[in-house]
Amino acid sequence: MDTLQLLSDIASLLLVTAGSLLVLSTSVGLVRFRDSMSRIHAVTKPQTAGLVLTVLGAFLRVLTMDDFTRSEAGDLGLLAMMLVFSFLTSPVTAQRMGRVTRREGLYAKKDAMYLNEAPAERALRKR
């Protein structure tokens, strides 16, 4: 095993590990946060960053393989498509979840929020 292969393996391992830790922090934040808006933040931001780091680590690992063939090139295409679809769907999902949260009044208790976080009184009334 040459030095370049070893360095790329170490970099790939570090990227995948960092991505996995971000995804783990997403799940911890989802359980730990109390209100819906904080949970939306925990689901979208670190989840996407963790996916990017994990896919970059896999991308680097596949690129530096000794026997790079056409099937590995297809794997790189699938990894790139995963990133594109994640970037397209994550903001839409967060926006829809935020809108439902606001429309249904699924906030934290009013006395636990700052003045800027508190919704308007009309948003808290049921229709």
N, CA, C and O atoms as CSV, one atom per row, in Angstrom:
chain,resi,resn,atom,element,x,y,z
A,1,MET,N,N,0.853,-1.177,0.000
A,1,MET,CA,C,0.000,0.000,0.000
A,1,MET,C,C,0.895,1.234,0.000
A,1,MET,O,O,1.741,1.390,0.880
A,2,ASP,N,N,0.713,2.094,-0.965
A,2,ASP,CA,C,1.554,3.276,-1.053
A,2,ASP,C,C,1.041,4.395,-0.155
A,2,ASP,O,O,-0.043,4.301,0.421
A,3,THR,N,N,1.822,5.436,-0.046
A,3,THR,CA,C,1.523,6.527,0.874
A,3,THR,C,C,0.265,7.290,0.473
A,3,THR,O,O,-0.521,7.672,1.340
A,4,LEU,N,N,0.059,7.520,-0.821
A,4,LEU,CA,C,-1.126,8.236,-1.277
A,4,LEU,C,C,-2.411,7.475,-0.936
A,4,LEU,O,O,-3.406,8.064,-0.512
A,5,GLN,N,N,-2.365,6.172,-1.129
A,5,GLN,CA,C,-3.527,5.339,-0.793
A,5,GLN,C,C,-3.819,5.386,0.709
A,5,GLN,O,O,-4.976,5.468,1.123
A,6,LEU,N,N,-2.767,5.335,1.513
A,6,LEU,CA,C,-2.934,5.392,2.970
A,6,LEU,C,C,-3.512,6.744,3.400
A,6,LEU,O,O,-4.417,6.793,4.233
A,7,LEU,N,N,-2.999,7.830,2.839
A,7,LEU,CA,C,-3.513,9.157,3.196
A,7,LEU,C,C,-4.962,9.338,2.766
A,7,LEU,O,O,-5.757,9.931,3.495
A,8,SER,N,N,-5.306,8.838,1.602
A,8,SER,CA,C,-6.697,8.958,1.153
A,8,SER,C,C,-7.626,8.097,2.000
A,8,SER,O,O,-8.766,8.486,2.255
A,9,ASP,N,N,-7.158,6.946,2.433
A,9,ASP,CA,C,-7.971,6.112,3.319
A,9,ASP,C,C,-8.204,6.794,4.665
A,9,ASP,O,O,-9.304,6.736,5.215
A,10,ILE,N,N,-7.167,7.437,5.190
A,10,ILE,CA,C,-7.301,8.145,6.468
A,10,ILE,C,C,-8.257,9.325,6.321
A,10,ILE,O,O,-9.111,9.543,7.180
A,11,ALA,N,N,-8.116,10.091,5.228
A,11,ALA,CA,C,-9.013,11.227,4.995
A,11,ALA,C,C,-10.448,10.751,4.819
A,11,ALA,O,O,-11.377,11.377,5.330
A,12,SER,N,N,-10.635,9.652,4.103
A,12,SER,CA,C,-11.973,9.093,3.915
A,12,SER,C,C,-12.561,8.647,5.249
A,12,SER,O,O,-13.736,8.891,5.525
A,13,LEU,N,N,-11.760,8.005,6.062
A,13,LEU,CA,C,-12.215,7.566,7.379
A,13,LEU,C,C,-12.613,8.751,8.253
A,13,LEU,O,O,-13.623,8.694,8.955
A,14,LEU,N,N,-11.828,9.818,8.213
A,14,LEU,CA,C,-12.146,10.998,9.010
A,14,LEU,C,C,-13.435,11.667,8.528
A,14,LEU,O,O,-14.245,12.108,9.344
A,15,LEU,N,N,-13.630,11.744,7.210
A,15,LEU,CA,C,-14.854,12.347,6.677
A,15,LEU,C,C,-16.091,11.530,7.042
A,15,LEU,O,O,-17.110,12.091,7.443
A,16,VAL,N,N,-16.005,10.226,6.907
A,16,VAL,CA,C,-17.150,9.376,7.234
A,16,VAL,C,C,-17.445,9.419,8.736
A,16,VAL,O,O,-18.607,9.427,9.142
A,17,THR,N,N,-16.399,9.448,9.554
A,17,THR,CA,C,-16.596,9.529,11.002
A,17,THR,C,C,-17.237,10.861,11.406
A,17,THR,O,O,-18.158,10.889,12.223
A,18,ALA,N,N,-16.747,11.961,10.830
A,18,ALA,CA,C,-17.329,13.272,11.141
A,18,ALA,C,C,-18.786,13.338,10.691
A,18,ALA,O,O,-19.635,13.871,11.405
A,19,GLY,N,N,-19.073,12.804,9.520
A,19,GLY,CA,C,-20.453,12.778,9.043
A,19,GLY,C,C,-21.350,11.943,9.926
A,19,GLY,O,O,-22.493,12.314,10.192
A,20,SER,N,N,-20.840,10.823,10.377
A,20,SER,CA,C,-21.627,9.961,11.264
A,20,SER,C,C,-21.903,10.637,12.599
A,20,SER,O,O,-22.989,10.490,13.159
A,21,LEU,N,N,-20.926,11.375,13.110
A,21,LEU,CA,C,-21.141,12.097,14.366
A,21,LEU,C,C,-22.180,13.210,14.205
A,21,LEU,O,O,-22.960,13.471,15.120
A,22,LEU,N,N,-22.188,13.859,13.045
A,22,LEU,CA,C,-23.215,14.876,12.812
A,22,LEU,C,C,-24.604,14.254,12.724
A,22,LEU,O,O,-25.570,14.817,13.240
A,23,VAL,N,N,-24.710,13.113,12.082
A,23,VAL,CA,C,-26.006,12.433,12.010
A,23,VAL,C,C,-26.434,11.969,13.398
A,23,VAL,O,O,-27.618,12.022,13.731
A,24,LEU,N,N,-25.485,11.516,14.206
A,24,LEU,CA,C,-25.795,11.147,15.586
A,24,LEU,C,C,-26.281,12.362,16.375
A,24,LEU,O,O,-27.222,12.258,17.162
A,25,SER,N,N,-25.638,13.515,16.162
A,25,SER,CA,C,-26.095,14.721,16.868
A,25,SER,C,C,-27.494,15.124,16.423
A,25,SER,O,O,-28.242,15.716,17.201
A,26,THR,N,N,-27.856,14.813,15.185
A,26,THR,CA,C,-29.215,15.069,14.719
A,26,THR,C,C,-30.225,14.272,15.527
A,26,THR,O,O,-31.242,14.807,15.968
A,27,SER,N,N,-29.942,13.005,15.715
A,27,SER,CA,C,-30.889,12.173,16.459
A,27,SER,C,C,-30.952,12.576,17.930
A,27,SER,O,O,-32.021,12.539,18.539
A,28,VAL,N,N,-29.822,12.956,18.498
A,28,VAL,CA,C,-29.825,13.408,19.891
A,28,VAL,C,C,-30.612,14.712,20.015
A,28,VAL,O,O,-31.389,14.879,20.954
A,29,GLY,N,N,-30.415,15.637,19.072
A,29,GLY,CA,C,-31.146,16.899,19.097
A,29,GLY,C,C,-32.635,16.708,18.918
A,29,GLY,O,O,-33.436,17.425,19.518
A,30,LEU,N,N,-33.009,15.742,18.094
A,30,LEU,CA,C,-34.427,15.476,17.867
A,30,LEU,C,C,-35.104,14.982,19.134
A,30,LEU,O,O,-36.258,15.318,19.400
A,31,VAL,N,N,-34.397,14.194,19.902
A,31,VAL,CA,C,-34.965,13.684,21.150
A,31,VAL,C,C,-34.899,14.740,22.255
A,31,VAL,O,O,-35.809,14.841,23.078
A,32,ARG,N,N,-33.835,15.513,22.270
A,32,ARG,CA,C,-33.592,16.417,23.382
A,32,ARG,C,C,-34.358,17.747,23.292
A,32,ARG,O,O,-34.797,18.271,24.316
A,33,PHE,N,N,-34.520,18.289,22.099
A,33,PHE,CA,C,-35.196,19.583,21.976
A,33,PHE,C,C,-36.675,19.436,22.273
A,33,PHE,O,O,-37.281,18.404,21.987
A,34,ARG,N,N,-37.250,20.490,22.854
A,34,ARG,CA,C,-38.630,20.401,23.315
A,34,ARG,C,C,-39.638,20.940,22.303
A,34,ARG,O,O,-40.715,20.368,22.137
A,35,ASP,N,N,-39.297,22.034,21.629
A,35,ASP,CA,C,-40.304,22.630,20.745
A,35,ASP,C,C,-40.056,22.235,19.292
A,35,ASP,O,O,-38.969,21.788,18.928
A,36,SER,N,N,-41.068,22.407,18.492
A,36,SER,CA,C,-41.041,21.940,17.103
A,36,SER,C,C,-40.040,22.688,16.244
A,36,SER,O,O,-39.380,22.076,15.404
A,37,MET,N,N,-39.908,23.981,16.428
A,37,MET,CA,C,-38.977,24.755,15.615
A,37,MET,C,C,-37.529,24.327,15.854
A,37,MET,O,O,-36.746,24.243,14.908
A,38,SER,N,N,-37.176,24.061,17.085
A,38,SER,CA,C,-35.817,23.578,17.373
A,38,SER,C,C,-35.597,22.190,16.779
A,38,SER,O,O,-34.506,21.883,16.301
A,39,ARG,N,N,-36.609,21.370,16.809
A,39,ARG,CA,C,-36.495,20.038,16.214
A,39,ARG,C,C,-36.328,20.104,14.703
A,39,ARG,O,O,-35.585,19.313,14.121
A,40,ILE,N,N,-37.019,21.050,14.066
A,40,ILE,CA,C,-36.862,21.212,12.623
A,40,ILE,C,C,-35.415,21.595,12.310
A,40,ILE,O,O,-34.819,21.081,11.364
A,41,HIS,N,N,-34.863,22.495,13.109
A,41,HIS,CA,C,-33.468,22.893,12.911
A,41,HIS,C,C,-32.535,21.699,13.097
A,41,HIS,O,O,-31.596,21.515,12.322
A,42,ALA,N,N,-32.792,20.896,14.115
A,42,ALA,CA,C,-31.939,19.738,14.375
A,42,ALA,C,C,-32.035,18.699,13.272
A,42,ALA,O,O,-31.064,17.991,13.005
A,43,VAL,N,N,-33.176,18.598,12.636
A,43,VAL,CA,C,-33.342,17.599,11.577
A,43,VAL,C,C,-32.676,18.037,10.283
A,43,VAL,O,O,-32.092,17.207,9.588
A,44,THR,N,N,-32.747,19.316,9.941
A,44,THR,CA,C,-32.298,19.729,8.614
A,44,THR,C,C,-30.816,20.069,8.543
A,44,THR,O,O,-30.130,19.595,7.637
A,45,LYS,N,N,-30.315,20.851,9.439
A,45,LYS,CA,C,-28.948,21.367,9.293
A,45,LYS,C,C,-27.872,20.294,9.464
A,45,LYS,O,O,-27.144,20.030,8.507
A,46,PRO,N,N,-27.735,19.667,10.621
A,46,PRO,CA,C,-26.647,18.697,10.759
A,46,PRO,C,C,-26.872,17.426,9.945
A,46,PRO,O,O,-25.911,16.754,9.570
A,47,GLN,N,N,-28.119,17.095,9.673
A,47,GLN,CA,C,-28.393,15.906,8.869
A,47,GLN,C,C,-27.816,16.064,7.468
A,47,GLN,O,O,-27.180,15.146,6.950
A,48,THR,N,N,-28.035,17.224,6.853
A,48,THR,CA,C,-27.521,17.471,5.515
A,48,THR,C,C,-26.001,17.554,5.526
A,48,THR,O,O,-25.349,17.000,4.640
A,49,ALA,N,N,-25.428,18.232,6.507
A,49,ALA,CA,C,-23.974,18.329,6.592
A,49,ALA,C,C,-23.352,16.956,6.839
A,49,ALA,O,O,-22.306,16.641,6.271
A,50,GLY,N,N,-23.978,16.145,7.674
A,50,GLY,CA,C,-23.472,14.796,7.916
A,50,GLY,C,C,-23.529,13.928,6.677
A,50,GLY,O,O,-22.611,13.152,6.412
A,51,LEU,N,N,-24.605,14.056,5.917
A,51,LEU,CA,C,-24.715,13.307,4.667
A,51,LEU,C,C,-23.645,13.742,3.680
A,51,LEU,O,O,-23.049,12.903,3.004
A,52,VAL,N,N,-23.396,15.046,3.588
A,52,VAL,CA,C,-22.372,15.547,2.672
A,52,VAL,C,C,-20.999,14.997,3.054
A,52,VAL,O,O,-20.259,14.528,2.189
A,53,LEU,N,N,-20.659,15.051,4.322
A,53,LEU,CA,C,-19.351,14.541,4.753
A,53,LEU,C,C,-19.225,13.035,4.523
A,53,LEU,O,O,-18.177,12.558,4.085
A,54,THR,N,N,-20.270,12.301,4.811
A,54,THR,CA,C,-20.226,10.856,4.610
A,54,THR,C,C,-20.090,10.507,3.132
A,54,THR,O,O,-19.311,9.627,2.766
A,55,VAL,N,N,-20.843,11.194,2.290
A,55,VAL,CA,C,-20.765,10.918,0.848
A,55,VAL,C,C,-19.402,11.347,0.295
A,55,VAL,O,O,-18.848,10.664,-0.566
A,56,LEU,N,N,-18.859,12.460,0.773
A,56,LEU,CA,C,-17.524,12.867,0.327
A,56,LEU,C,C,-16.468,11.845,0.734
A,56,LEU,O,O,-15.547,11.563,-0.032
A,57,GLY,N,N,-16.599,11.288,1.938
A,57,GLY,CA,C,-15.672,10.242,2.356
A,57,GLY,C,C,-15.773,9.006,1.476
A,57,GLY,O,O,-14.756,8.425,1.097
A,58,ALA,N,N,-16.996,8.602,1.148
A,58,ALA,CA,C,-17.174,7.456,0.254
A,58,ALA,C,C,-16.679,7.772,-1.148
A,58,ALA,O,O,-16.082,6.922,-1.809
A,59,PHE,N,N,-16.930,9.007,-1.605
A,59,PHE,CA,C,-16.471,9.449,-2.920
A,59,PHE,C,C,-14.951,9.371,-3.012
A,59,PHE,O,O,-14.403,8.872,-3.995
A,60,LEU,N,N,-14.280,9.868,-1.982
A,60,LEU,CA,C,-12.819,9.831,-1.947
A,60,LEU,C,C,-12.300,8.400,-1.921
A,60,LEU,O,O,-11.305,8.082,-2.574
A,61,ARG,N,N,-12.962,7.555,-1.181
A,61,ARG,CA,C,-12.539,6.151,-1.087
A,61,ARG,C,C,-12.683,5.445,-2.433
A,61,ARG,O,O,-11.793,4.699,-2.842
A,62,VAL,N,N,-13.788,5.676,-3.112
A,62,VAL,CA,C,-14.009,5.027,-4.409
A,62,VAL,C,C,-13.040,5.566,-5.448
A,62,VAL,O,O,-12.537,4.804,-6.273
A,63,LEU,N,N,-12.768,6.875,-5.424
A,63,LEU,CA,C,-11.858,7.462,-6.407
A,63,LEU,C,C,-10.434,6.952,-6.295
A,63,LEU,O,O,-9.734,6.841,-7.302
A,64,THR,N,N,-10.002,6.646,-5.102
A,64,THR,CA,C,-8.601,6.244,-4.914
A,64,THR,C,C,-8.412,4.733,-4.861
A,64,THR,O,O,-7.375,4.250,-4.407
A,65,MET,N,N,-9.410,3.987,-5.324
A,65,MET,CA,C,-9.254,2.524,-5.370
A,65,MET,C,C,-8.229,2.152,-6.434
A,65,MET,O,O,-8.061,2.862,-7.425
A,66,ASP,N,N,-7.547,1.034,-6.219
A,66,ASP,CA,C,-6.527,0.592,-7.173
A,66,ASP,C,C,-7.133,0.189,-8.507
A,66,ASP,O,O,-6.618,0.564,-9.560
A,67,ASP,N,N,-8.213,-0.565,-8.474
A,67,ASP,CA,C,-8.837,-1.052,-9.705
A,67,ASP,C,C,-10.152,-0.296,-9.958
A,67,ASP,O,O,-11.239,-0.825,-9.727
A,68,PHE,N,N,-10.032,0.936,-10.431
A,68,PHE,CA,C,-11.186,1.783,-10.715
A,68,PHE,C,C,-11.752,1.397,-12.075
A,68,PHE,O,O,-11.094,1.573,-13.100
A,69,THR,N,N,-12.985,0.867,-12.083
A,69,THR,CA,C,-13.603,0.418,-13.329
A,69,THR,C,C,-14.873,1.212,-13.598
A,69,THR,O,O,-15.187,2.164,-12.884
A,70,ARG,N,N,-15.587,0.817,-14.617
A,70,ARG,CA,C,-16.819,1.495,-15.005
A,70,ARG,C,C,-17.901,1.381,-13.931
A,70,ARG,O,O,-18.696,2.304,-13.754
A,71,SER,N,N,-17.934,0.273,-13.227
A,71,SER,CA,C,-18.966,0.121,-12.184
A,71,SER,C,C,-18.713,1.083,-11.021
A,71,SER,O,O,-19.664,1.582,-10.418
A,72,GLU,N,N,-17.460,1.347,-10.702
A,72,GLU,CA,C,-17.168,2.337,-9.661
A,72,GLU,C,C,-17.543,3.740,-10.120
A,72,GLU,O,O,-17.940,4.568,-9.300
A,73,ALA,N,N,-17.426,4.022,-11.407
A,73,ALA,CA,C,-17.859,5.312,-11.929
A,73,ALA,C,C,-19.375,5.470,-11.763
A,73,ALA,O,O,-19.860,6.566,-11.478
A,74,GLY,N,N,-20.108,4.390,-11.938
A,74,GLY,CA,C,-21.549,4.427,-11.694
A,74,GLY,C,C,-21.864,4.671,-10.233
A,74,GLY,O,O,-22.831,5.359,-9.906
A,75,ASP,N,N,-21.044,4.105,-9.348
A,75,ASP,CA,C,-21.223,4.360,-7.918
A,75,ASP,C,C,-21.026,5.835,-7.593
A,75,ASP,O,O,-21.747,6.392,-6.765
A,76,LEU,N,N,-20.052,6.471,-8.242
A,76,LEU,CA,C,-19.831,7.901,-8.016
A,76,LEU,C,C,-21.031,8.717,-8.485
A,76,LEU,O,O,-21.394,9.712,-7.857
A,77,GLY,N,N,-21.639,8.299,-9.579
A,77,GLY,CA,C,-22.838,8.981,-10.069
A,77,GLY,C,C,-23.989,8.867,-9.085
A,77,GLY,O,O,-24.716,9.833,-8.855
A,78,LEU,N,N,-24.152,7.684,-8.504
A,78,LEU,CA,C,-25.213,7.507,-7.500
A,78,LEU,C,C,-24.963,8.354,-6.258
A,78,LEU,O,O,-25.900,8.917,-5.692
A,79,LEU,N,N,-23.710,8.446,-5.833
A,79,LEU,CA,C,-23.391,9.286,-4.680
A,79,LEU,C,C,-23.683,10.749,-4.975
A,79,LEU,O,O,-24.195,11.466,-4.115
A,80,ALA,N,N,-23.364,11.195,-6.179
A,80,ALA,CA,C,-23.648,12.584,-6.551
A,80,ALA,C,C,-25.156,12.826,-6.607
A,80,ALA,O,O,-25.627,13.882,-6.182
A,81,MET,N,N,-25.909,11.872,-7.121
A,81,MET,CA,C,-27.368,12.030,-7.166
A,81,MET,C,C,-27.964,12.066,-5.761
A,81,MET,O,O,-28.929,12.792,-5.521
A,82,MET,N,N,-27.402,11.293,-4.828
A,82,MET,CA,C,-27.874,11.348,-3.443
A,82,MET,C,C,-27.727,12.752,-2.868
A,82,MET,O,O,-28.623,13.253,-2.189
A,83,LEU,N,N,-26.586,13.381,-3.149
A,83,LEU,CA,C,-26.378,14.744,-2.642
A,83,LEU,C,C,-27.348,15.730,-3.274
A,83,LEU,O,O,-27.908,16.582,-2.584
A,84,VAL,N,N,-27.549,15.619,-4.577
A,84,VAL,CA,C,-28.454,16.545,-5.261
A,84,VAL,C,C,-29.872,16.404,-4.720
A,84,VAL,O,O,-30.521,17.408,-4.427
A,85,PHE,N,N,-30.357,15.183,-4.584
A,85,PHE,CA,C,-31.717,14.991,-4.080
A,85,PHE,C,C,-31.853,15.425,-2.623
A,85,PHE,O,O,-32.905,15.916,-2.215
A,86,SER,N,N,-30.801,15.247,-1.848
A,86,SER,CA,C,-30.849,15.715,-0.461
A,86,SER,C,C,-30.927,17.233,-0.403
A,86,SER,O,O,-31.689,17.782,0.393
A,87,PHE,N,N,-30.150,17.917,-1.235
A,87,PHE,CA,C,-30.196,19.378,-1.256
A,87,PHE,C,C,-31.527,19.894,-1.781
A,87,PHE,O,O,-31.957,20.986,-1.408
A,88,LEU,N,N,-32.180,19.131,-2.633
A,88,LEU,CA,C,-33.472,19.570,-3.162
A,88,LEU,C,C,-34.616,19.326,-2.183
A,88,LEU,O,O,-35.532,20.144,-2.096
A,89,THR,N,N,-34.580,18.230,-1.455
A,89,THR,CA,C,-35.721,17.875,-0.616
A,89,THR,C,C,-35.638,18.388,0.817
A,89,THR,O,O,-36.679,18.618,1.432
A,90,SER,N,N,-34.468,18.572,1.363
A,90,SER,CA,C,-34.343,18.982,2.759
A,90,SER,C,C,-34.946,20.364,3.034
A,90,SER,O,O,-35.683,20.501,4.010
A,91,PRO,N,N,-34.675,21.386,2.233
A,91,PRO,CA,C,-35.311,22.680,2.516
A,91,PRO,C,C,-36.827,22.651,2.354
A,91,PRO,O,O,-37.547,23.309,3.104
A,92,VAL,N,N,-37.304,21.898,1.389
A,92,VAL,CA,C,-38.754,21.814,1.173
A,92,VAL,C,C,-39.424,21.140,2.364
A,92,VAL,O,O,-40.471,21.588,2.830
A,93,THR,N,N,-38.825,20.077,2.847
A,93,THR,CA,C,-39.366,19.371,4.006
A,93,THR,C,C,-39.387,20.272,5.239
A,93,THR,O,O,-40.374,20.304,5.974
A,94,ALA,N,N,-38.299,21.002,5.462
A,94,ALA,CA,C,-38.239,21.892,6.624
A,94,ALA,C,C,-39.279,23.002,6.519
A,94,ALA,O,O,-39.907,23.364,7.515
A,95,GLN,N,N,-39.462,23.541,5.321
A,95,GLN,CA,C,-40.451,24.598,5.146
A,95,GLN,C,C,-41.854,24.079,5.409
A,95,GLN,O,O,-42.647,24.751,6.070
A,96,ARG,N,N,-42.168,22.915,4.911
A,96,ARG,CA,C,-43.504,22.345,5.115
A,96,ARG,C,C,-43.741,22.025,6.594
A,96,ARG,O,O,-44.824,22.282,7.120
A,97,MET,N,N,-42.739,21.472,7.255
A,97,MET,CA,C,-42.892,21.182,8.677
A,97,MET,C,C,-43.068,22.468,9.482
A,97,MET,O,O,-43.886,22.509,10.401
A,98,GLY,N,N,-42.320,23.508,9.154
A,98,GLY,CA,C,-42.471,24.791,9.837
A,98,GLY,C,C,-43.833,25.405,9.607
A,98,GLY,O,O,-44.417,25.991,10.518
A,99,ARG,N,N,-44.339,25.277,8.404
A,99,ARG,CA,C,-45.660,25.840,8.108
A,99,ARG,C,C,-46.767,25.119,8.869
A,99,ARG,O,O,-47.678,25.756,9.399
A,100,VAL,N,N,-46.690,23.796,8.923
A,100,VAL,CA,C,-47.687,23.037,9.683
A,100,VAL,C,C,-47.581,23.367,11.169
A,100,VAL,O,O,-48.595,23.496,11.856
A,101,THR,N,N,-46.362,23.502,11.657
A,101,THR,CA,C,-46.160,23.848,13.064
A,101,THR,C,C,-46.781,25.197,13.380
A,101,THR,O,O,-47.440,25.361,14.407
A,102,ARG,N,N,-46.571,26.154,12.501
A,102,ARG,CA,C,-47.129,27.484,12.730
A,102,ARG,C,C,-48.646,27.486,12.594
A,102,ARG,O,O,-49.347,28.112,13.389
A,103,ARG,N,N,-49.141,26.793,11.599
A,103,ARG,CA,C,-50.591,26.778,11.365
A,103,ARG,C,C,-51.337,26.076,12.496
A,103,ARG,O,O,-52.413,26.519,12.897
A,104,GLU,N,N,-50.778,24.999,13.006
A,104,GLU,CA,C,-51.455,24.239,14.062
A,104,GLU,C,C,-51.124,24.733,15.462
A,104,GLU,O,O,-51.707,24.258,16.437
A,105,GLY,N,N,-50.202,25.676,15.576
A,105,GLY,CA,C,-49.848,26.214,16.889
A,105,GLY,C,C,-49.077,25.230,17.740
A,105,GLY,O,O,-49.287,25.165,18.951
A,106,LEU,N,N,-48.189,24.463,17.133
A,106,LEU,CA,C,-47.415,23.452,17.856
A,106,LEU,C,C,-46.097,24.046,18.359
A,106,LEU,O,O,-45.017,23.599,17.976
A,107,TYR,N,N,-46.202,25.042,19.209
A,107,TYR,CA,C,-45.038,25.710,19.750
A,107,TYR,C,C,-44.769,25.216,21.160
A,107,TYR,O,O,-45.482,24.372,21.704
A,108,ALA,N,N,-43.713,25.777,21.726
A,108,ALA,CA,C,-43.431,25.516,23.137
A,108,ALA,C,C,-44.428,26.305,23.978
A,108,ALA,O,O,-45.222,27.079,23.444
A,109,LYS,N,N,-44.385,26.109,25.279
A,109,LYS,CA,C,-45.251,26.901,26.156
A,109,LYS,C,C,-44.896,28.369,26.015
A,109,LYS,O,O,-43.724,28.727,25.892
A,110,LYS,N,N,-45.905,29.208,26.034
A,110,LYS,CA,C,-45.707,30.626,25.752
A,110,LYS,C,C,-44.751,31.296,26.743
A,110,LYS,O,O,-43.983,32.176,26.353
A,111,ASP,N,N,-44.786,30.901,27.999
A,111,ASP,CA,C,-43.895,31.524,28.974
A,111,ASP,C,C,-42.452,31.037,28.846
A,111,ASP,O,O,-41.555,31.626,29.448
A,112,ALA,N,N,-42.212,29.980,28.081
A,112,ALA,CA,C,-40.853,29.476,27.895
A,112,ALA,C,C,-40.161,30.092,26.680
A,112,ALA,O,O,-38.983,29.829,26.443
A,113,MET,N,N,-40.886,30.915,25.904
A,113,MET,CA,C,-40.323,31.510,24.695
A,113,MET,C,C,-39.972,32.973,24.930
A,113,MET,O,O,-40.580,33.651,25.759
A,114,TYR,N,N,-38.981,33.443,24.185
A,114,TYR,CA,C,-38.662,34.862,24.180
A,114,TYR,C,C,-39.741,35.603,23.405
A,114,TYR,O,O,-40.546,34.986,22.706
A,115,LEU,N,N,-39.757,36.909,23.528
A,115,LEU,CA,C,-40.785,37.709,22.867
A,115,LEU,C,C,-40.733,37.539,21.348
A,115,LEU,O,O,-41.778,37.466,20.702
A,116,ASN,N,N,-39.539,37.477,20.776
A,116,ASN,CA,C,-39.409,37.347,19.328
A,116,ASN,C,C,-39.797,35.959,18.837
A,116,ASN,O,O,-40.185,35.808,17.679
A,117,GLU,N,N,-39.704,34.960,19.674
A,117,GLU,CA,C,-40.049,33.601,19.272
A,117,GLU,C,C,-41.536,33.330,19.379
A,117,GLU,O,O,-42.062,32.453,18.695
A,118,ALA,N,N,-42.208,34.071,20.224
A,118,ALA,CA,C,-43.623,33.809,20.485
A,118,ALA,C,C,-44.459,34.126,19.250
A,118,ALA,O,O,-44.253,35.158,18.611
A,119,PRO,N,N,-45.386,33.262,18.914
A,119,PRO,CA,C,-46.235,33.524,17.751
A,119,PRO,C,C,-47.290,34.585,18.064
A,119,PRO,O,O,-47.551,34.896,19.226
A,120,ALA,N,N,-47.875,35.119,17.034
A,120,ALA,CA,C,-48.973,36.062,17.222
A,120,ALA,C,C,-50.150,35.349,17.862
A,120,ALA,O,O,-50.321,34.141,17.699
A,121,GLU,N,N,-50.944,36.089,18.578
A,121,GLU,CA,C,-52.092,35.492,19.272
A,121,GLU,C,C,-53.049,34.794,18.297
A,121,GLU,O,O,-53.626,33.759,18.630
A,122,ARG,N,N,-53.214,35.353,17.109
A,122,ARG,CA,C,-54.144,34.762,16.155
A,122,ARG,C,C,-53.643,33.428,15.638
A,122,ARG,O,O,-54.438,32.601,15.190
A,123,ALA,N,N,-52.308,33.198,15.693
A,123,ALA,CA,C,-51.785,31.913,15.239
A,123,ALA,C,C,-52.068,30.811,16.244
A,123,ALA,O,O,-52.071,29.632,15.892
A,124,LEU,N,N,-52.306,31.188,17.486
A,124,LEU,CA,C,-52.557,30.185,18.520
A,124,LEU,C,C,-54.019,29.765,18.614
A,124,LEU,O,O,-54.333,28.733,19.206
A,125,ARG,N,N,-54.908,30.554,18.037
A,125,ARG,CA,C,-56.332,30.196,18.057
A,125,ARG,C,C,-56.626,29.087,17.083
A,125,ARG,O,O,-56.079,29.048,15.980
A,126,LYS,N,N,-57.479,28.198,17.488
A,126,LYS,CA,C,-57.911,27.114,16.606
A,126,LYS,C,C,-59.001,27.639,15.689
A,126,LYS,O,O,-59.803,28.479,16.096
A,127,ARG,N,N,-59.038,27.166,14.489
A,127,ARG,CA,C,-60.049,27.608,13.518
A,127,ARG,C,C,-61.259,26.743,13.596
A,127,ARG,O,O,-62.219,26.958,12.856
